[in-house]
């Protein structure tokens, strides 16, 4: 770790930053990530079921699905994801919630399932009668159901001529063999919709962070890189099972951006019937944000969960280095305060009932700039769009997936892509970031949220 005296640091902060000087914690965040990395299949061994209740009987499950279908004008959607979108928060959950509401408006009943015993990997192959799911009908908890009963009900409905559609938002926690059977039960005339919200279909580690530390770019299964990764031993079997699922179902693939679809398409070789890009939100700008005047401190924020793979450690190091620097004020807007000296916390929680909470919180705090240093290959990045709509200048890592085209083409005057932490530190050390923000074109806008699978399903069924 490089050490520097206060006097030297104050005399030439820009030069020091350019040479790589910066705050370093006693314990390296990268080293900690590597040292604690274990295979997702091992990590999930100790995870407990969410509910210890008894599942509905076969008759009750049949009635649940048949009644849902009977109540709908168009048909019945069976949707699957890795967790309960009604009680968890995140980008995938946002998309599912929007989809549920939209499909109901279009006349579809929406039954969502998630594993009662969640796992950060695929579930081990098991009997359908041993796999239990939490079921939600049209946004309301219905109880626990067995996958064997769901499959039997789907088959009976399908044979009766019922209009059924299967949507798979995530394979995590499931036996893909089970989902393939359910998808096929919906009828030979229709293909399931499978979302690529992240890169879990390419590797047990959905972030593609080798040893939870650095992005690996999804190398070939035979790559030596997989041999030194915590997820490497499980990857071949994982990909085999996912490939069999795609071969069996020939799905219609949906992705939140062209960026993630292109990356995924060039790294898998899976079978599919078609593919569509369906953005989960868009921005409608309506007025310019006030020009930042360098006479006051630049308000810089981190939005969301303070996690390693989202780049929190980089933001924290920057804030600690400039803790006594009058040119800057640092903020964290999220659900949990990690209490870092020099960082002001603002409680902010996005939910299905308050989707614009982050946008509103950023605007009310008069944040000037947001640092989004995600280490992942972002498939869309709600955070980036929220920050832009709140009139902030977004500073992001240039290799963070879809964040790059958003800032380099769509909103080039409202943000900056940075190549390394050294470059980021230098921007703040010499004050260049203050000049960039003061001359940027920032605007206030409204986020218009998407409708999930609805547009593609509507097009497929011919119902506008």
N, C-alpha and C positions, 0 to 999 in steps of 0.2 A: 504494500500500500504506500502510495506517495504521501509524504508529510511535507507541510509547508507552514512557515511561521505566519502569524497574522499580518505582520508588517509587509512581508513580501506579497502576500495575497492581495492586500489593499493597494499596493503600488502598481501592480500589473495583472489584474484579474483576467483580462482577455487573453494575454499571452499564456498564462497558466492553464486556462481552460483549453486553449488550442493545443497545448502539449499533453493534454490528458489529465490534468489535475482536476479533481472533483471530490465531493464528499464520498467516503466509503464506509459502510457499516463494518463493525467488527466481524460480523459473520456475513460472508458473501451470499447474496440472494440466489445467484446462479448455482453456487456450490451447494447451498442448502437444498435447492430443487433437485439437483442430481443425487445427492446423498440420501434423500428421502423418497426417491422414485421407486415405485414397485409396480409390477404388472397390474393392469386394471382387474384382471380376473382374480388376483390375490387380494387386492384392496377391497373387493366386494364381498369377500367371504364372511366378514363379520357384520355386514349390513343386515339390519333386522327388518321384518315385514312392517309395513305401515299400519296395518290393522290386524288384530288377532281375532276378529269377528268371523262368524260362519258365512260362507258364500250362500247366495240364493240357491234354491233347489232348481233342478232342471226345468220343472214346470214354471217356476217363477221367472227364470231367465227367458224362457220362451215367451211368456206373457209380456215381459218387459220389452222385448224387441218387436213382437207382433203388434203390441199397442202403439209403440213409437211409429212403426210403419203406417198403421191405420190412421194415425193422427195427421199424417203429412199429405200434402197435395201431390208432391213430385215423387218422393221416395225416401229411402233410408240410407244414411251415410254411416259407415263403421270406420271410425278414425282411431289411429293408434299412435301413441308417443311414449317417451321414456318416463314422464312424470305427470302429476296432476296439474294441468294448466289453471285450475281454479284456485289452487293454494300456493303455487310456485310462480316466481317471476323471472322474466328473461325474454329474449327475442323470439325463441320458438313458441313460448307460451303466449306471447302477444299475437303471433300469427294465428295460432289455433283459436284463441278467443275471438279475433276478428272474423275468422272463417266460420265459426259456429253461428255467430249472429247473422252474418251475411247469408249463409245457406238456409237458415230458418226463414229469413225474409223471402227467399226464393222458393220456399215451400218444401224444403227437405227437413226431415227429422235428423238430429245429430247425436249419435251415441259415441262417446269417447271412452277409450280404454287406456289404462296404464298399468304396469306391473305392480302388484301389491308388495312384492319383494323386489325392489329396484336393485339394479346392478350397474356398475360403470363399464360393463362389457356385455357381450351377448350372453344370454342365459345358456346353461348347459342343456343339451338335448334331453328332453324328458317327456313323459306322457302328457297329453293334452289335459287329462283329468287331474294332473298335479299342478297345473299352472293357474294361478289365481290373479285376476285383474280387478282393479277398481273401475266401476262403470259410472259414467255421468251421462244423463239424458237431457239434451237441450240446456246444458249449463247447470244442472242440478244433480247432486249426488244420488245415485240409485242403489249402491251397495256393491258387494263383492260378487263376482261371477267366475265360473270356471271356463277356461278356454274351450274345453270339450263341449260345453253347453252352447257357447257362442257359435262354434263351428256348426253344431247340429241345427241350431236355429237358423243360421244363415243358409245352410243347405235347404232346409224346408221352405224358407221364404223364397229362395232362388227358384226352386222347382215349381212354386205356386205362381211364378211370373212376376213376383215383386220386383220393383226397381231398386236395386242395391248398388252402392258404390263403396269401394274401400280406399281409404287414404292413410298412407303410412308416413307420419312425420318423422319418426325416428325408430331405428331398430334396437337401440340400446335397451338392455334388460329383457329382451325377448329371445325366444328361439325362432329364427327366421323361417324355419320349417313350418312352424305353426301358422305364421302370418301368410305364408304362401298358400296354405290350405284354405284359410278364410278368404283370401283374395280370389281364389279359384271358385269358391262356393258362391261368390257374387254373380257368377254367370260367365259363360264363354264369350259373350258378346261385348264384354267390357274389360278394360285393363285397369289395374289399380294405379293410383297416383302415388308416387314416391318422392318425397322432398329431400333435397340435398341442403340441409340447413348448416351442416358442417362436414367434416371429412371422416366421420366415423365409419363409413362404408369402405374406406381404404385402409383403415388401421384401427386396432382397439383403442388407441389414443386419439380421441376426436380432434384434438388440437394439432396433431402431427408434431408435437414437441418431443424431440429425442431426449430421453431421460428427463422429461418434463422441463427441459431447459431451452433448447434451440430448435427452430423449425427445420424439418428434415427433407421437405420437398417430395415426400412419398417415393422413395427409391424402389427399384425392382425388389421383388421378394428375395432374390438371391444376393442382394447387396450385402457386403460386409458391415455396412452401417447398421443394419437390423440386428446383427450379431452382438453389437455393443449397446443396444437399446433395451430399456426395461420392458418394452412391449414386443420386442423382436421374437421371442419364443412362441408367442401366441398369434403372430400376425398371419402366418400361412394358413392355419386352420380357420381363422377369422375370415380371411378373404375367400377361402373355399366355400364356406357356408353362405356368405353374402352373394357370391357368384351364383351358387345354386338357386338362391332366392330369385335373383334377376332372371336367370335362365327359365325358371318355372313360371314366372309371372309376366315377363316382357312388359314392364310397367311404362307408364307415361311419367317421365322425370320432370320435376318442377324445381327451380332454383331461384333464390332471391336476387341473384345478379348474374350477368353474363360472365363476370370475372370468375366466380366460383364454378359456374357450369363449364367454362373452358378448361380450368385447371382439372376439375374432376374428370371430364371427358378424355383428357389426354393422359390420365394415369390409371385407368381401370380396366377397360376392355369388357365391361358388362353389357349384356343384352338390354335393349329398350325398344319401345315402339315409337316414342316421340319424346321431345324435350321442349320445355317452355321456360322463359324467364318471367317471374311474377314478383315484382318489387313489393315489399311489405309496407312501404310508405313513400310519399313524395312531398316536396316542399312547395308551397305557394307563397312567394315573397310579396309583401305589400308595402314596405317602406324601408328607407335606409336607417341603419343604426347610427347613433351619434359618433362623430369622429373622436377617437381617443387622443387626448391631449397629454403629452409627456410630462406636464407640470405635476401630475398626480401619479401615484403608484399604479403599475399595471396589475390588474387583478387576473390571476392565472388559476385555472381550476382543473381538477381531475373529477370525472363523472363516473359514478357507478361503484361496483364492488372493488375494494382494494386488493386485487389478486395479482399474483406474480405474472400469469400469462396475459394479463391486461396491461402490464407495464407499471404497476403501482410503485415498484422499487425504484424505477427511474425517476418518477415524479417526486417521490419522497426524498431521494438523494439531492435532487435539484433544489427542493424547498429547504432542506437542511443547510445546504451550501450557502443559500441566500437568505437565511433566517433573519439576519440583521441588516439586510440590504433594503434601504428605504425606497428603492425603485420598484419593488415588487411586493405583492400580497398573494399568498397562496391559499387556496380553498379546496375542500373536498366535499362534494355533494353526493350523498348516498344514504344507505340505510344504517350503516354501522360506523361509529367513530373509533378509529384506531389510535387516536390521541398522540399525534406527532407534533412536537414543538414547532411552532412557526406555521402550522397549517390550521386554518379555521374550518370547522366542520359545520355543514348545513344539512340538517335532516331532510332527506328527499326520498320518497318511495313511489315508483311508478306502479300502478295496478290497473286491472281491467276497468275499474270504476274511475280512475284518474290517469288516463294515458298521457296527458300533457304535463304531469307533475314536474318532470325534470326540466322541460322547456321553460315552464313558468318559474321554477326556482332559479334557474340560471339567469333569466331576464330580470327577476326581482333583485338579485344580488349584484346586478350590473357587472357581470363577469366580462372581461375583455377578450381573454384567450383561453382555449382549452387544449390540454396536452393529451393526446390519445396515442400512447406508445404500445399498442397491442403487439404481442409477440406472435400471435396467431395469424393465419390466413383468413381474415374476416370475410364472411360470405356476404355481408351487407353493412353492418355497423349502425344500429339505431343511435348510438351515442354520437357519432359524427353528424348525423342528420339533425338530431336534437340540438347539438351545439351550433350548427349553421343556422337553423331556424331561430335560435335565440340571439342571433346577431353577434356571435363570437368569431374570433379568428382561430382556426384549428391547426395545431401543429402536430404532425403525425409521422410515424416511422414509414419510410417509403415502401417497405416490403410487407405492409400489413394488409394484403389482399385487396378487397374492393375499396378500401379507403384511398388507395393510390389514384385510380381513375376518377373518383369523386372529387378529389382536391386538385388533380392535374388537368382535368378537362371540364367537368360540370361547373365547379366553383373555384376556378383557379385564382380569382382575386380575393378569396376569403380564407385562404389557408396556405400551408407550406408543408412540403414533404422533406424530411430530414434523413440523411443517410446513416448517422451514427450518434451515439450518446455524446461523443466528443464535440460533434457539430452542434448538438442541442445545447450543451453546456456553454460553448463559445457564444452562441446567439444571446444568451442571457448575461454572460460575463461582460461583454462589450456593449450591451444595451441595444444591439442591432434589432432584437425582437420588438423593442418599443417603437422603432422607426417603421418596421414592417406593418405593425398593427395600426399605427397612426395614418399610414398611407393606403391601407387596404379598403376594399369595398365590402362592407358588412351590412347585412340586411336582416330585418325582422320578418318572420314568416309563420305560416300555419302548417302543421303537419297533417296531411291527409292519409289516413291509414288504409291499408289494403284490405282485400276480401279473401285472402288465402287462395284456396283452390277454386273458389266460386267462378271466376271468369272463364277458366279452362273447362270446368265441368259444364257450365252453361253453354259454351260453344260446342262441346261434344254432344250434349243432349239436344241441341238445336232449339233451346228455349231462351229467348232474349228477354 
